[in-house]
Amino acid sequence: MGRPIKDTADYFPHMTTHKKTMFIIEGKWGNDGYALWFKLLECLGHSPGHYYDCRQKDSWEYLYTYARISENLATEILDKLADMGAIDQELWGIRVVWSDNFVE
């Protein structure tokens, strides 16, 4: 029997320079925006299939408390990320987070 295929990530690169997504998110929400974006990437990295399902109350609560921000602020930031195309807007409409750029 072969080794099972791993579909989670223990590591992802954290660039020292940022593109427009981070400038906008951090510029608008400061460290809260920065924290949510990178905490979200961590969640995507260790989630099987690299998507994060916020439809279950405990999963949603985990995400915003993991980032140490309020539920309303998390929703506001994720809405902006979806508007910018950093996360899939259609999937976020049903409270699922997917990022093509992260997976690529």
C-alpha positions in Angstrom: 0.0 0.0 0.0 1.4 3.4 -1.0 1.7 6.5 1.1 -1.5 8.5 1.2 -1.5 11.7 -0.8 -1.2 14.7 1.4 -3.6 17.6 0.8 -2.6 19.9 3.5 0.4 22.3 3.8 2.7 22.7 6.8 4.4 25.7 5.1 3.6 28.5 2.7 5.9 31.3 1.6 5.5 34.6 3.4 6.8 37.2 1.1 8.7 40.2 2.5 7.1 42.6 -0.1 3.4 42.8 -0.6 1.0 43.5 -3.5 -2.1 45.5 -3.6 -4.3 43.1 -1.6 -2.1 43.6 1.5 -1.7 47.3 1.0 -5.4 47.8 0.8 -6.4 45.5 3.7 -3.7 46.8 6.0 -4.3 50.4 5.0 -8.0 50.1 5.7 -7.9 47.9 8.8 -4.3 48.1 10.1 -3.0 45.1 12.0 -6.5 43.6 12.2 -6.6 43.3 8.4 -3.0 42.0 8.3 -3.7 39.4 11.0 -6.9 38.1 9.4 -5.3 37.8 5.9 -2.4 35.7 7.2 -4.4 33.8 9.7 -6.8 32.9 6.9 -3.9 31.7 4.7 -2.7 29.5 7.6 -6.2 28.0 7.9 -6.3 27.4 4.1 -2.9 25.8 4.3 -3.9 23.2 7.0 -7.4 22.6 5.7 -7.9 19.5 3.5 -8.5 20.7 0.0 -7.3 24.2 0.9 -10.7 25.7 1.4 -12.3 27.0 4.6 -16.0 26.4 5.3 -17.4 29.2 7.5 -21.0 27.8 7.3 -20.6 26.0 10.6 -20.8 28.3 13.5 -17.8 26.9 15.3 -15.6 27.1 12.2 -16.6 30.7 11.6 -16.0 31.6 15.3 -12.7 29.9 15.2 -11.5 32.0 12.2 -12.3 35.4 13.7 -11.2 34.5 17.2 -8.0 33.0 15.8 -7.3 36.4 14.2 -8.4 38.1 17.4 -10.9 40.3 15.7 -14.7 40.8 16.0 -17.2 38.8 13.9 -18.4 42.0 12.2 -14.9 43.1 11.3 -14.0 39.6 9.9 -17.1 39.8 7.7 -16.2 43.3 6.5 -12.6 42.3 5.6 -13.6 39.0 3.9 -16.2 40.9 1.9 -13.5 43.3 0.7 -11.2 40.4 -0.1 -13.9 38.8 -2.2 -14.6 42.2 -4.0 -10.9 42.4 -4.8 -10.7 38.8 -6.1 -8.3 37.7 -3.4 -10.8 35.0 -2.4 -13.5 33.6 -4.6 -16.5 35.9 -4.5 -19.1 33.3 -5.5 -17.9 30.8 -2.8 -17.7 33.5 -0.2 -21.3 34.3 -1.0 -22.1 30.9 0.5 -19.5 31.4 3.3 -16.8 29.2 1.9 -13.3 30.7 1.5 -11.1 29.6 -1.5 -8.2 31.5 -3.0 -6.8 30.5 -6.4 -3.6 32.5 -5.8 -3.0 30.6 -2.6 -3.4 27.2 -4.2 -1.3 28.2 -7.2 
